[in-house]
């Protein structure tokens, strides 16, 4: 029970710090691109609505009452809360997994675990399902979720086999697991993006770099703090 309390406490500190770092980076990286994409999307929708069109009876409907945070302080606040909660959740996952291998001993070891988390939760899924800016239509949500979870799980198991496997068979199995979701292929959208290619590409790059910095921060902090609260 004492170990559990220590892990939760460290995860709360690490998640708070990593969430703050992520939010700060997003304000200069992804947020400006999101705003640009939203402007393009709104202009496209306005142009489409201005065109004369007909609707069959009972065929015309709009979603109303869908809530979204207002621009400015409200959006920033909800983004900060979401990032901190994500940081705490991922820190708990990283610390719990590392405890199964004896716990983190240094910030360098924590950084390696953080980079593994980046590979599992950001890099590998992004190969098949790049992050989507506003105005980019994706495949059905359930199909994307299934592929994303399967890819993350296969990548995590594959990396574990590479790190801790002690036989050529384990290495072959690891490579096969990591490659399998990409060979099968991710569900793809049926429509082209409504925003310029350069903007969509820039958003993917920004999200990937942001994710790398988030996981590096999370892992290094977890590795630096966990030994200070060790029962040893």
C-alpha positions, 0 to 999 in steps of 0.5 A, spaced: 500 500 500 505 504 501 508 503 494 502 504 491 501 511 495 508 513 492 506 511 485 500 515 485 503 521 489 509 521 484 504 520 478 500 526 480 507 531 480 509 528 474 502 529 470 501 536 473 508 538 470 508 534 464 501 537 463 503 544 464 509 543 459 505 540 454 500 546 454 505 551 454 508 548 447 501 547 444 500 555 445 506 556 440 506 549 436 499 546 435 494 552 437 496 557 431 495 551 426 488 549 429 486 556 429 488 557 421 484 550 420 478 552 423 478 559 419 479 555 413 473 550 415 468 555 417 470 559 410 468 553 406 462 551 410 460 558 409 461 558 402 457 551 401 451 554 405 451 560 400 450 556 394 443 554 392 441 547 394 435 543 395 433 538 400 428 532 400 423 532 405 425 530 412 433 530 409 435 537 412 438 537 419 443 540 423 446 538 430 444 544 435 446 545 442 453 542 441 458 545 446 465 547 445 469 552 449 469 559 447 476 562 444 481 565 449 481 563 456 476 558 456 479 554 451 486 554 454 483 552 461 479 546 458 486 544 454 490 545 461 485 541 465 485 535 459 493 535 458 494 535 466 489 529 467 492 525 461 499 527 464 497 524 470 494 518 467 500 516 462 504 517 468 501 512 472 501 507 467 509 508 466 510 508 473 506 502 474 509 498 468 516 500 470 515 497 477 514 490 474 521 491 472 524 493 478 522 501 478 525 507 475 532 508 478 534 515 474 532 520 470 536 517 464 532 510 465 525 514 466 527 518 459 528 511 456 521 509 458 518 516 456 521 515 449 518 508 449 511 511 451 512 516 445 513 510 440 507 506 443 502 512 444 504 517 438 509 515 433 506 508 431 499 510 431 501 516 427 504 512 421 497 510 419 492 515 422 496 522 422 493 527 427 487 530 424 486 538 424 479 541 423 477 540 416 480 533 415 475 528 415 477 521 418 474 514 417 469 512 422 471 513 429 470 506 431 474 503 426 480 508 428 479 506 435 480 499 434 486 500 429 489 505 434 488 500 440 491 494 436 497 498 434 499 501 441 498 494 444 502 491 438 508 496 439 508 496 446 509 488 446 514 488 441 518 493 444 518 489 451 520 483 447 526 487 444 528 490 451 527 484 455 527 478 450 533 473 450 532 469 444 532 470 436 525 468 436 523 473 441 526 479 436 522 476 430 516 476 434 517 483 436 518 485 429 512 482 426 508 485 432 510 492 430 509 491 423 503 487 423 498 493 424 501 497 418 501 491 414 494 490 415 493 498 414 489 503 418 482 505 416 482 511 411 478 517 410 473 517 403 474 524 402 480 529 401 481 534 407 478 541 406 484 544 408 491 546 404 496 540 404 501 544 407 497 546 413 495 539 414 502 536 414 504 542 418 499 540 424 502 532 423 509 535 424 507 539 430 503 534 434 508 529 433 514 534 436 509 536 441 508 529 443 515 527 443 517 533 448 511 531 452 513 524 453 520 526 454 518 530 460 514 525 463 519 520 463 525 524 465 521 527 471 518 520 473 525 517 473 528 523 477 522 523 482 521 516 483 527 514 487 526 519 492 520 516 494 522 509 494 521 504 500 528 502 499 
